[in-house]
Amino acid sequence: MGEKAPLEAGQSLEGDSLNSSFANRSGSQKTGKEAYLKSLAEEDAPQATCKKKALKVVVTVLFILIVIGSIIIWTVHEGRPKKHIGNKYFDFIPKKRVLDVYNEKDDIVFSGIIRVSDFEVGALKKCYDMEMQNDFCYIFDDGPIFKFRPYDLNPSVHCIDLMWENLKSYSPTDCFNIGHSFWYGIPNFKGGFWPLIPDQISIDSLSYMPFSKEITGHILEKLWISAIGTAVISHENIPISVSFNSGNDKTLCIQMDQKGSPIDPLTSFNYSVCVGPDIQTTWLNVRNAYFPRSPNVDLQKSNLAGILWKYETKNGLPSDTFGNFLHDLNSLGVSIPAVQYNMGWQNGVGDIKFNEQTRKIMMQFLKGKYSSSKLFLPINLACSYMSDNFKRGAGDKLFANDRQTGALKAILYDGESCAVWDTTNPDTRAFLKEAFGILQQAGTQEQTEYPQGFEFRASISNKAFPVDLFENTTDLNAINLHFVDFLATLNKTVLLETAYRMQNRSVFVQVPTLVANKEGRKCLDYVIPASLTAGIHGYPYVMTLAPSEDQVDHELYVRWLQLAVFFPALKVTNAALRFNSVVTEVLREISEYRTSFVYPLLTETIQDVELGYPIIRPMWWVEPTDYKTYTIDDQFLLGNKTLVAPVLCIGARKRDIYLPKGVWKHGGSGAQYPGNQWLRDFPVDLKDMPVFTLEDEYSLQQNDTSTSSN
């Protein structure tokens, strides 16, 4: 019998198929429908049965292959059945020494290799952590112990401590993949960058405080966070070394820095990895868990509600021009709530008293119509060998000593051999209190007490002191902390050039403004990324210092004023009066604008500081899942409802501005714009400040009353 075509699913032998079969048979066979069906069934039954059996075998084999293939794919992907460390967000694969971090959707969002090594480290052995009562513990063949401690900061942010113990001279390196996200919190020592993009920045080695020789930026805390909500934080007060995308390897590598340690060797090292639903939620919980909360500062009582006017000498100008500076400001019609004098107020470093010339100047000008102006002075912890205070300090052992020799630690500062006041010593603090008390009384007129504030030039990672101070010296960070606390007991406002672990002090961190060449023209640089990084590290009170007048013209100085006026504190030097009339006119407007608009806004925003919020906020703050905000480094938010988009380059009269969700009102024209869009080539004249206020944070739809973007 000839072969038959296979039947389609659901096809029967009725109708046309049946008639066709009758037509193909001989007349003798046409004995009726029933006879035909019977004969057909008898002829075809054996073949149909064989085909069904063969089909069953094929289907069974295919099913088995599919199951085996699924198992193979799953095994290759996972390596083994997932074994979580305490919760579903962390998994460790001992054979490969890989730590995987998962989000709520069970996607791997962060992954790293524990103890990266060019040589074989041997198999890991399980151990039991008696302290934590778990077995998330591993021992390497050569002795180091590695442990995990998972925990939750809140229901949506989950962390794990990674703990190294029994370390000897060798310090292991752990490396994590950072190639799939943007990262924040990296010090801006190479210029402004926000965020770190692995394809654009490579840092081979970066030593972190407190015993580092590196010049790494004005805020240096060990916290790094990604745009997708993963964070790494080293919260111990020990030196570490970190690399970012070294050799374009797309990794963040962290290890203990044995060379930077005063105790040799360190035997343990801990850090943490956290994951949350978005960058803002993760950052806020990590910041408040590991950094102390900042206090709410009254700008009025700190004498920083208005402009702090700084007097500097230039090119050997005589110091008596301080009076001319005050008179020029008065003629300009601006208020003078506070004024800062220069470093020449002492005869020698460490005298802590006015020299005769400065005392006469203070007596002459800080009385009468200037008596309400509060005085700020620059100060540091160096004491010259030529100072009257050195003999007593050395005799009473009030200075920092060399750890190894026990002898007084000598440094070179401003061309003079100096010692450093050790403010961890109660006797040192008692002496300084006496010295500052005399300073308060000297020259006091009409119940005017001065100085009211100090610019403390701290000795952490700062050009104020040479790097040899970090070698074998008493804990410099403790010295700085105690001095800041000492000034606080005197109710003084403290301005800092550098800060480390001072989030809970009422300090204002000064961030310089650099000038860079971008696309053939000068632009203001560094200040916004560095200020945002300061906020990431838990310092809400940031002020920016003006660029050198040798680097900018009147136009770029005006652009700096328009930017700086929104910071929690504003310091303007007498260099501003050496530009043309355009600058002085803008200066008058800026002074009034800060008093009428910015100061009330700052007062309201500062109420959020006790919650851990920064004052100068990144663009992703109000909508942390809006990817368009992740790379914006030339705009910022003051609180949640004021957006500042300054012009940073010479000659620019337009710029692109991104508006987050909501409806935003332009401060100059009053026009309203819907959010979630770019305003392309938005016009900005020289005297314009691109400021937008959030009118309706819930309205995400464009409407007829809103002005369309340019």
C-alpha positions as CSV (number, residue, x, y, z in Angstrom):
1,M,0.0,0.0,0.0
2,G,1.3,3.5,-0.9
3,E,2.3,5.9,1.9
4,K,-0.3,8.4,3.1
5,A,0.2,12.0,4.0
6,P,0.0,12.6,7.7
7,L,-3.2,14.0,9.1
8,E,-3.4,17.5,10.4
9,A,-4.5,18.0,14.0
10,G,-8.3,17.6,14.2
11,Q,-8.6,16.3,10.6
12,S,-11.2,13.4,10.1
13,L,-11.9,10.9,7.4
14,E,-15.3,12.3,6.6
15,G,-16.6,14.5,3.8
16,D,-14.3,15.3,0.8
17,S,-11.6,13.0,2.0
18,L,-14.0,10.1,2.2
19,N,-15.5,10.7,-1.3
20,S,-12.0,11.0,-2.7
21,S,-11.1,7.6,-1.3
22,F,-14.3,6.1,-2.9
23,A,-13.4,7.5,-6.3
24,N,-9.9,6.0,-6.2
25,R,-11.2,2.4,-5.6
26,S,-12.4,-0.1,-8.1
27,G,-16.0,-0.9,-8.7
28,S,-15.8,-4.3,-7.0
29,Q,-14.7,-2.6,-3.9
30,K,-17.6,-0.2,-3.8
31,T,-19.8,-2.5,-1.7
32,G,-21.0,0.2,0.6
33,K,-19.7,2.8,3.0
34,E,-19.6,0.6,6.0
35,A,-17.7,-2.2,4.2
36,Y,-15.2,0.3,3.0
37,L,-14.6,1.9,6.4
38,K,-14.1,-1.6,7.8
39,S,-11.6,-2.6,5.2
40,L,-9.7,0.7,5.4
41,A,-9.4,0.3,9.2
42,E,-8.1,-3.2,8.8
43,E,-5.5,-2.2,6.2
44,D,-4.2,0.9,7.9
45,A,-4.3,-0.1,11.6
46,P,-0.9,-1.6,11.8
47,Q,0.9,1.4,10.2
48,A,-1.0,4.0,12.3
49,T,-0.1,2.2,15.5
50,C,3.6,2.2,14.6
51,K,3.5,5.9,13.8
52,K,1.8,6.8,17.0
53,K,4.4,4.9,19.0
54,A,7.2,6.6,17.0
55,L,5.6,10.0,17.6
56,K,5.4,9.3,21.4
57,V,9.0,8.3,21.5
58,V,10.1,11.5,19.6
59,V,8.0,13.7,21.9
60,T,9.4,12.0,25.0
61,V,12.9,12.4,23.8
62,L,12.4,16.1,22.9
63,F,10.8,16.7,26.4
64,I,13.8,15.1,28.1
65,L,16.2,17.1,25.9
66,I,14.4,20.3,26.8
67,V,14.5,19.6,30.5
68,I,18.2,18.7,30.3
69,G,18.9,21.9,28.3
70,S,17.1,24.0,30.8
71,I,19.1,22.5,33.6
72,I,22.3,23.2,31.8
73,I,21.4,26.8,31.0
74,W,20.3,27.4,34.6
75,T,23.5,25.8,35.9
76,V,25.7,27.8,33.6
77,H,23.9,31.0,34.6
78,E,23.8,30.5,38.3
79,G,26.7,28.1,38.8
80,R,24.6,26.2,41.4
81,P,21.3,26.6,43.2
82,K,21.3,30.1,44.8
83,K,22.4,30.1,48.4
84,H,21.6,33.5,49.9
85,I,23.5,35.1,52.8
86,G,20.9,35.8,55.4
87,N,18.3,37.3,53.0
88,K,17.5,37.3,49.3
89,Y,19.6,40.3,48.4
90,F,23.1,38.8,48.7
91,D,24.7,35.6,47.4
92,F,28.3,34.3,47.7
93,I,29.8,31.7,45.5
94,P,32.8,30.4,47.4
95,K,34.4,28.5,44.5
96,K,34.7,31.7,42.5
97,R,34.8,34.1,45.5
98,V,32.0,36.1,43.8
99,L,29.5,38.2,45.8
100,D,26.3,39.0,43.9
101,V,23.9,41.7,45.0
102,Y,20.3,41.5,43.9
103,N,17.4,44.0,43.7
104,E,13.7,43.5,44.5
105,K,13.2,42.0,41.0
106,D,15.9,39.4,41.7
107,D,18.2,41.0,39.1
108,I,22.0,41.1,39.8
109,V,22.7,44.8,40.1
110,F,26.2,44.7,41.6
111,S,28.9,42.0,41.6
112,G,32.4,41.6,42.9
113,I,35.3,39.3,43.5
114,I,36.5,38.9,47.0
115,R,40.3,38.8,47.3
116,V,41.4,39.4,43.8
117,S,44.8,37.8,43.4
118,D,47.4,37.0,40.6
119,F,48.3,33.8,42.4
120,E,46.4,30.8,43.7
121,V,44.9,31.5,47.1
122,G,43.6,28.0,47.7
123,A,40.2,26.7,48.5
124,L,38.0,28.3,51.1
125,K,37.0,26.5,54.2
126,K,33.7,27.1,56.0
127,C,33.8,28.4,59.6
128,Y,31.3,29.4,62.2
129,D,31.0,33.0,63.4
130,M,30.4,32.7,67.2
131,E,29.7,36.4,67.6
132,M,27.0,36.5,64.9
133,Q,25.8,32.9,65.4
134,N,25.9,32.1,61.7
135,D,28.1,30.2,59.2
136,F,28.6,33.1,56.8
137,C,32.3,32.7,57.5
138,Y,35.3,31.5,55.3
139,I,39.0,30.8,56.0
140,F,41.7,31.0,53.4
141,D,44.5,28.5,53.4
142,D,47.0,31.2,54.3
143,G,45.1,32.4,57.3
144,P,42.8,35.4,56.5
145,I,39.2,35.0,57.6
146,F,36.4,36.6,55.6
147,K,32.9,37.0,57.1
148,F,29.5,38.4,56.1
149,R,26.9,40.2,58.3
150,P,23.6,40.9,56.5
151,Y,21.1,43.4,57.9
152,D,18.4,45.9,56.9
153,L,18.5,49.6,57.3
154,N,14.8,49.7,56.6
155,P,12.3,47.5,54.7
156,S,13.6,48.8,51.3
157,V,17.4,49.2,51.9
158,H,19.5,46.1,52.6
159,C,23.2,45.9,53.6
160,I,25.9,43.5,54.2
161,D,29.1,44.0,56.2
162,L,32.2,42.5,54.6
163,M,34.7,41.8,57.4
164,W,38.4,40.7,57.0
165,E,40.2,39.4,60.1
166,N,43.5,37.8,60.9
167,L,45.3,39.8,58.3
168,K,49.1,40.1,58.5
169,S,51.4,42.1,56.2
170,Y,49.3,41.2,53.2
171,S,46.1,43.3,52.6
172,P,43.6,41.6,50.2
173,T,42.0,43.6,47.4
174,D,38.2,43.3,46.7
175,C,37.0,44.5,43.3
176,F,33.5,45.3,42.1
177,N,32.1,45.8,38.6
178,I,31.0,49.5,38.2
179,G,30.7,49.4,34.4
180,H,26.9,49.2,34.3
181,S,26.0,52.5,36.1
182,F,27.1,56.0,37.0
183,W,28.8,56.5,40.3
184,Y,28.9,59.5,42.8
185,G,31.0,60.4,45.8
186,I,34.4,60.2,44.2
187,P,36.6,63.1,45.3
188,N,37.1,65.8,42.6
189,F,40.8,66.0,42.8
190,K,41.2,65.8,39.0
191,G,38.7,68.6,38.3
192,G,34.9,68.5,38.4
193,F,33.2,65.4,37.3
194,W,29.7,64.3,38.2
195,P,29.2,61.5,38.0
196,L,32.1,59.1,37.5
197,I,31.7,57.5,34.1
198,P,34.0,54.5,33.8
199,D,34.6,55.1,30.1
200,Q,35.8,58.7,30.8
201,I,37.7,58.6,34.1
202,S,40.5,56.2,35.3
203,I,42.0,56.4,38.8
204,D,44.8,54.0,39.4
205,S,45.3,54.5,43.1
206,L,43.7,56.8,45.7
207,S,44.7,56.8,49.3
208,Y,42.0,57.9,51.8
209,M,42.4,59.7,55.1
210,P,43.2,60.1,57.9
211,F,46.9,59.2,57.2
212,S,47.2,59.9,53.5
213,K,49.7,61.9,51.5
214,E,47.2,62.4,48.6
215,I,45.7,65.8,47.8
216,T,42.2,64.5,46.9
217,G,39.7,67.2,47.4
218,H,38.0,69.3,50.1
219,I,35.7,66.6,51.3
220,L,37.0,63.1,51.6
221,E,34.6,60.5,53.0
222,K,34.6,56.9,52.0
223,L,31.1,56.6,50.5
224,W,30.4,55.8,46.8
225,I,26.9,55.3,45.4
226,S,25.6,54.3,42.0
227,A,22.6,55.7,40.0
228,I,20.7,52.5,40.4
229,G,20.9,52.5,44.2
230,T,23.9,50.4,45.2
231,A,26.4,51.8,47.7
232,V,29.8,51.0,49.1
233,I,30.9,52.6,52.3
234,S,34.0,52.1,54.5
235,H,33.0,53.5,57.9
236,E,36.1,52.6,59.9
237,N,38.7,55.3,60.8
238,I,41.5,53.5,59.0
239,P,43.4,54.3,55.8
240,I,42.3,52.5,52.6
241,S,43.4,52.5,49.0
242,V,40.9,52.6,46.2
243,S,41.1,52.5,42.4
244,F,38.3,53.4,39.9
245,N,38.5,51.9,36.4
246,S,42.2,51.4,36.7
247,G,43.5,50.2,33.3
248,N,40.0,50.6,32.0
249,D,38.9,47.5,33.9
250,K,35.5,48.9,34.9
251,T,36.0,48.0,38.5
252,L,36.1,49.7,41.9
253,C,38.8,48.0,44.0
254,I,39.2,48.6,47.7
255,Q,41.9,47.4,50.1
256,M,43.4,48.5,53.5
257,D,46.4,50.8,53.1
258,Q,49.0,49.3,55.3
259,K,51.5,52.0,54.3
260,G,49.3,54.8,55.5
261,S,48.7,53.2,58.9
262,P,50.4,54.4,62.1
263,I,50.0,50.9,63.5
264,D,51.8,48.3,61.5
265,P,50.3,46.0,60.6
266,L,46.6,46.4,60.8
267,T,44.9,43.0,61.2
268,S,41.2,43.7,60.4
269,F,39.3,45.7,57.9
270,N,35.5,46.1,57.4
271,Y,33.3,47.8,54.9
272,S,29.7,47.5,53.7
273,V,27.7,47.1,50.5
274,C,24.0,48.3,50.4
275,V,21.2,48.1,47.9
276,G,17.9,49.9,47.6
277,P,15.2,50.7,45.1
278,D,16.8,54.0,43.9
279,I,19.7,56.3,44.5
280,Q,18.0,58.7,46.8
281,T,16.5,56.1,49.1
282,T,19.7,54.2,49.4
283,W,21.8,57.3,49.9
284,L,19.6,58.8,52.6
285,N,19.4,55.6,54.6
286,V,23.2,54.9,54.3
287,R,24.1,58.6,55.0
288,N,22.0,58.6,58.2
289,A,23.2,55.2,59.3
290,Y,26.9,55.8,59.0
291,F,27.3,59.6,59.2
292,P,26.2,61.7,62.2
293,R,23.3,64.1,61.5
294,S,24.1,67.7,60.9
295,P,22.6,70.4,63.1
296,N,20.2,73.1,61.9
297,V,22.3,76.3,61.7
298,D,20.8,79.8,62.2
299,L,22.4,81.8,59.4
300,Q,21.6,85.1,61.1
301,K,23.3,84.1,64.3
302,S,26.2,82.8,62.3
303,N,26.5,86.2,60.6
304,L,26.2,84.6,57.2
305,A,22.7,85.5,56.2
306,G,24.2,88.2,54.0
307,I,27.5,88.5,52.3
308,L,30.8,87.9,54.1
309,W,33.2,90.5,52.7
310,K,36.8,89.4,52.7
311,Y,39.7,91.8,52.6
312,E,42.8,90.6,50.8
313,T,46.1,92.4,50.1
314,K,47.4,92.2,46.6
315,N,50.8,93.1,45.1
316,G,52.1,94.6,48.3
317,L,49.2,97.0,48.8
318,P,49.4,98.6,52.2
319,S,47.0,97.2,54.8
320,D,45.4,100.6,55.5
321,T,43.4,100.1,52.4
322,F,41.1,98.0,54.6
323,G,39.3,101.3,55.5
324,N,39.0,102.1,51.8
325,F,37.4,98.7,51.2
326,L,34.7,99.4,53.9
327,H,34.1,102.9,52.6
328,D,33.7,101.6,49.0
329,L,31.2,99.0,50.1
330,N,29.3,101.6,52.0
331,S,29.2,104.0,49.0
332,L,27.9,101.1,46.9
333,G,24.9,100.9,49.2
334,V,25.4,97.2,50.2
335,S,25.1,96.0,53.8
336,I,28.3,94.8,55.6
337,P,27.1,92.2,58.1
338,A,30.5,90.6,58.4
339,V,34.0,91.2,57.2
340,Q,37.1,88.9,57.1
341,Y,40.6,90.2,57.5
342,N,43.7,88.7,56.0
343,M,46.5,86.5,57.4
344,G,48.5,89.6,58.4
345,W,46.6,90.2,61.6
346,Q,49.4,88.4,63.7
347,N,53.1,89.2,63.8
348,G,53.9,85.5,63.5
349,V,52.0,82.3,63.0
350,G,50.7,81.1,66.3
351,D,50.8,84.4,68.2
352,I,47.0,84.4,68.5
353,K,47.0,88.2,69.1
354,F,46.7,91.3,66.9
355,N,49.9,93.0,65.9
356,E,50.0,96.7,66.7
357,Q,49.1,97.8,63.2
358,T,46.1,95.5,62.9
359,R,44.9,96.5,66.4
360,K,44.9,100.2,65.4
361,I,43.0,99.4,62.2
362,M,40.4,97.4,64.1
363,M,40.0,100.2,66.6
364,Q,39.6,102.8,63.9
365,F,37.2,101.1,61.5
366,L,35.2,98.5,63.5
367,K,33.4,101.1,65.5
368,G,30.9,103.8,64.7
369,K,29.0,103.0,61.5
370,Y,30.8,99.7,61.1
371,S,30.4,98.6,64.7
372,S,27.7,96.2,63.7
373,S,30.0,94.4,61.2
374,K,31.2,91.1,62.7
375,L,34.9,90.2,62.3
376,F,36.2,86.9,60.9
377,L,39.9,85.9,61.0
378,P,41.9,83.2,59.3
379,I,43.7,80.8,61.7
380,N,45.5,77.4,61.7
381,L,47.2,75.2,64.2
382,A,50.8,76.0,63.3
383,C,52.9,77.8,65.8
384,S,56.2,79.4,64.6
385,Y,59.4,78.8,66.6
386,M,59.7,82.6,66.6
387,S,56.3,83.1,68.3
388,D,56.0,84.2,71.9
389,N,53.8,81.2,72.5
390,F,56.3,78.6,71.3
391,K,58.4,78.5,74.4
392,R,55.4,77.9,76.7
393,G,53.9,75.3,74.2
394,A,57.1,73.3,74.1
395,G,57.7,73.5,77.8
396,D,54.2,72.4,78.7
397,K,54.2,69.8,75.9
398,L,51.2,71.4,74.2
399,F,52.4,70.4,70.6
400,A,51.9,67.3,68.6
401,N,54.7,64.7,68.8
402,D,56.3,62.3,66.5
403,R,54.8,58.8,67.2
404,Q,58.1,57.0,66.9
405,T,60.5,59.3,68.6
406,G,58.2,61.1,71.0
407,A,59.9,64.3,70.1
408,L,58.1,67.5,69.0
409,K,57.0,67.2,65.4
410,A,58.4,70.0,63.3
411,I,56.9,71.3,60.0
412,L,57.7,74.1,57.6
413,Y,54.7,76.5,57.1
414,D,54.8,79.7,55.1
415,G,58.6,79.7,55.2
416,E,58.8,79.3,59.0
417,S,59.7,76.3,61.1
418,C,56.6,75.5,63.2
419,A,55.1,73.1,65.6
420,V,51.4,72.0,65.7
421,W,49.1,72.6,68.6
422,D,47.8,69.3,69.9
423,T,44.2,70.1,70.7
424,T,43.5,66.5,71.9
425,N,45.5,67.6,75.0
426,P,43.2,69.2,77.6
427,D,46.1,71.5,78.7
428,T,46.5,72.7,75.1
429,R,42.8,73.6,74.9
430,A,43.0,75.4,78.3
431,F,45.9,77.5,77.0
432,L,44.1,78.3,73.7
433,K,41.0,79.3,75.6
434,E,43.1,81.8,77.6
435,A,44.7,83.1,74.4
436,F,41.4,83.6,72.6
437,G,39.9,85.2,75.7
438,I,42.6,87.9,75.5
439,L,42.0,88.3,71.8
440,Q,38.4,88.9,72.5
441,Q,39.2,91.8,74.9
442,A,41.9,93.5,72.8
443,G,40.5,96.5,71.0
444,T,36.9,96.0,72.1
445,Q,34.9,99.2,71.6
446,E,31.3,99.9,72.6
447,Q,30.6,96.3,73.7
448,T,31.6,95.0,70.3
449,E,33.1,91.6,70.8
450,Y,35.3,90.3,68.0
451,P,36.2,88.1,66.3
452,Q,33.0,86.3,65.7
453,G,34.2,83.7,63.2
454,F,37.3,81.9,62.1
455,E,38.4,80.5,58.8
456,F,40.1,77.4,60.1
457,R,42.8,76.2,57.7
458,A,42.7,72.6,58.7
459,S,45.7,70.3,58.3
460,I,44.0,67.4,56.5
461,S,45.0,66.8,52.9
462,N,45.7,70.5,52.4
463,K,48.5,72.5,51.0
464,A,48.5,74.5,54.3
465,F,50.8,71.7,55.7
466,P,53.4,69.5,53.9
467,V,52.8,65.8,53.5
468,D,55.5,64.9,56.0
469,L,53.2,65.9,58.8
470,F,51.2,62.8,58.1
471,E,54.1,60.5,58.9
472,N,54.3,59.2,62.4
473,T,52.3,62.0,63.8
474,T,49.5,62.2,66.4
475,D,46.0,61.6,64.9
476,L,45.6,64.8,62.9
477,N,41.9,64.4,62.4
478,A,41.4,64.2,66.1
479,I,43.4,67.4,66.5
480,N,41.2,69.2,64.0
481,L,38.0,67.9,65.5
482,H,38.9,69.0,68.9
483,F,39.9,72.5,67.6
484,V,36.5,72.8,65.8
485,D,34.8,71.8,69.0
486,F,36.9,74.2,71.0
487,L,35.8,77.1,68.7
488,A,32.2,76.0,69.1
489,T,32.4,76.3,72.8
490,L,33.3,80.0,72.2
491,N,30.2,80.3,70.0
492,K,32.3,81.0,66.9
493,T,31.3,80.4,63.3
494,V,33.8,78.1,61.7
495,L,34.7,78.1,58.0
496,L,36.7,75.0,56.8
497,E,38.9,74.4,53.8
498,T,38.8,70.6,54.4
499,A,36.6,68.3,56.5
500,Y,36.6,64.7,57.6
501,R,34.1,63.1,59.9
502,M,32.7,66.5,60.9
503,Q,29.2,66.2,59.7
504,N,27.6,66.8,63.1
505,R,29.6,70.1,63.6
506,S,28.2,73.5,62.6
507,V,30.9,74.0,60.0
508,F,30.8,75.7,56.6
509,V,33.0,73.9,54.0
510,Q,34.6,76.2,51.4
511,V,34.8,74.8,47.9
512,P,37.0,76.7,45.4
513,T,35.9,77.6,41.9
514,L,38.4,76.6,39.2
515,V,38.6,77.9,35.6
516,A,38.9,75.4,32.8
517,N,39.1,75.7,29.0
518,K,36.2,74.1,27.4
519,E,35.7,74.1,23.6
520,G,38.1,77.0,23.3
521,R,36.6,79.3,25.9
522,K,37.1,79.8,29.7
523,C,34.5,78.3,31.9
524,L,33.8,78.1,35.6
525,D,34.6,74.5,36.8
526,Y,34.7,72.2,39.7
527,V,32.4,74.1,42.0
528,I,29.1,72.4,41.3
529,P,30.4,68.8,41.2
530,A,32.5,69.4,44.3
531,S,29.5,70.9,46.2
532,L,27.2,68.1,45.2
533,T,29.9,65.6,46.3
534,A,30.1,67.4,49.7
535,G,26.3,66.8,50.0
536,I,26.8,63.1,49.2
537,H,29.3,62.9,52.0
538,G,26.9,64.5,54.5
539,Y,28.0,68.2,54.6
540,P,25.0,70.4,53.9
541,Y,26.7,73.8,54.6
542,V,28.8,74.6,51.5
543,M,30.1,77.9,50.3
544,T,32.1,78.6,47.2
545,L,35.3,80.7,46.9
546,A,35.7,83.1,44.0
547,P,38.1,82.3,41.2
548,S,41.3,84.2,41.0
549,E,40.8,87.6,39.4
550,D,43.9,86.9,37.3
551,Q,41.9,84.1,35.6
552,V,38.6,85.7,34.9
553,D,37.2,88.9,33.4
554,H,34.2,90.9,34.5
555,E,31.8,88.6,32.6
556,L,32.9,85.4,34.2
557,Y,33.0,87.0,37.6
558,V,29.4,88.1,37.2
559,R,28.5,84.5,36.3
560,W,30.3,83.3,39.5
561,L,28.2,85.8,41.6
562,Q,25.0,84.5,40.0
563,L,26.0,80.9,41.0
564,A,27.5,81.6,44.4
565,V,24.5,83.6,45.8
566,F,22.4,80.5,46.2
567,F,24.9,78.7,48.5
568,P,24.3,78.6,52.3
569,A,27.1,81.1,52.7
570,L,28.6,83.7,50.3
571,K,32.0,85.2,50.6
572,V,33.1,88.0,48.2
573,T,36.6,89.5,48.2
574,N,37.6,93.1,47.6
575,A,38.8,91.9,44.2
576,A,35.2,92.3,43.1
577,L,35.6,96.1,43.3
578,R,38.6,96.0,40.9
579,F,36.4,95.0,38.0
580,N,34.3,97.4,36.0
581,S,30.9,99.0,36.8
582,V,29.0,96.1,35.4
583,V,30.3,93.9,38.3
584,T,29.6,96.5,41.0
585,E,26.1,97.0,39.7
586,V,25.5,93.2,39.7
587,L,27.1,93.1,43.1
588,R,24.5,95.5,44.5
589,E,21.7,93.5,42.9
590,I,23.1,90.2,44.3
591,S,23.3,91.6,47.8
592,E,19.6,92.6,47.7
593,Y,18.6,89.4,46.0
594,R,20.2,87.3,48.7
595,T,18.5,89.2,51.4
596,S,15.0,89.2,49.8
597,F,14.8,85.8,48.1
598,V,17.7,83.5,48.8
599,Y,18.0,83.9,52.6
600,P,14.3,83.1,53.3
601,L,14.6,80.1,50.9
602,L,17.7,78.9,52.7
603,T,16.0,79.3,56.1
604,E,13.2,77.0,54.9
605,T,15.5,74.5,53.3
606,I,17.8,74.2,56.4
607,Q,14.8,72.7,58.3
608,D,15.4,69.5,56.3
609,V,19.0,69.2,57.4
610,E,18.2,67.4,60.6
611,L,16.6,64.7,58.4
612,G,20.0,64.2,56.6
613,Y,19.1,66.2,53.5
614,P,21.6,68.3,51.7
615,I,20.9,71.9,50.9
616,I,22.4,72.0,47.5
617,R,20.8,68.9,45.9
618,P,21.5,67.0,42.7
619,M,19.0,67.0,39.8
620,W,18.1,63.3,40.5
621,W,16.9,64.2,44.0
622,V,13.2,64.9,43.1
623,E,12.9,62.1,40.6
624,P,15.7,59.5,41.3
625,T,14.6,57.1,38.5
626,D,14.8,59.8,35.8
627,Y,17.9,58.7,34.0
628,K,18.2,62.0,32.2
629,T,19.2,63.7,35.5
630,Y,22.1,61.3,36.2
631,T,24.8,63.1,34.2
632,I,23.7,66.8,34.7
633,D,26.7,68.5,36.4
634,D,25.9,72.2,35.7
635,Q,22.5,72.5,37.4
636,F,21.4,72.0,41.0
637,L,18.4,72.2,43.2
638,L,18.1,74.5,46.3
639,G,15.8,72.4,48.4
640,N,13.1,70.6,46.3
641,K,11.4,73.6,44.7
642,T,14.1,75.9,43.3
643,L,16.2,74.9,40.3
644,V,19.3,76.9,39.4
645,A,20.9,76.6,36.0
646,P,23.8,79.0,35.9
647,V,25.8,80.0,32.9
648,L,29.4,79.0,33.3
649,C,31.3,80.0,30.2
650,I,32.4,83.3,28.7
651,G,30.3,84.6,25.8
652,A,27.4,82.2,26.5
653,R,24.0,83.8,26.0
654,K,21.9,80.6,25.9
655,R,22.1,77.1,27.4
656,D,20.1,73.9,27.6
657,I,18.1,73.4,30.8
658,Y,16.5,70.3,32.0
659,L,13.3,70.5,34.1
660,P,12.3,67.5,36.2
661,K,8.6,66.4,36.7
662,G,6.1,69.1,37.6
663,V,5.3,72.6,36.3
664,W,8.2,75.1,36.7
665,K,7.9,78.9,36.7
666,H,10.8,80.9,35.3
667,G,11.9,83.6,37.7
668,G,12.7,86.2,35.1
669,S,9.7,86.1,32.8
670,G,7.1,84.3,34.9
671,A,6.5,81.9,32.1
672,Q,5.5,78.3,33.1
673,Y,7.0,75.2,31.6
674,P,6.0,71.6,32.1
675,G,8.6,69.3,33.4
676,N,10.3,66.1,32.1
677,Q,11.7,68.0,29.2
678,W,14.8,69.9,28.0
679,L,14.5,73.6,27.3
680,R,16.9,73.8,24.4
681,D,19.0,77.0,23.8
682,F,17.2,78.9,26.5
683,P,18.2,82.6,26.3
684,V,20.2,84.0,29.2
685,D,21.6,87.5,29.0
686,L,24.6,88.6,31.1
687,K,22.4,89.9,34.0
688,D,20.0,87.0,33.9
689,M,20.0,84.2,36.5
690,P,18.2,81.1,35.1
691,V,16.1,80.2,38.2
692,F,12.9,78.2,38.1
693,T,10.4,77.6,40.9
694,L,8.3,74.5,41.2
695,E,4.6,75.5,40.9
696,D,2.9,72.2,40.7
697,E,4.9,69.1,41.6
698,Y,2.0,66.7,40.7
699,S,1.1,68.0,37.3
700,L,3.1,65.9,34.8
701,Q,1.0,66.7,31.7
702,Q,1.7,69.6,29.4
703,N,-1.3,71.9,29.2
704,D,-2.4,74.8,27.1
705,T,-1.5,77.4,29.7
706,S,2.1,76.3,29.8
707,T,4.7,77.8,27.5
708,S,6.3,75.4,25.1
709,S,10.0,74.9,25.3
710,N,12.3,77.0,23.0
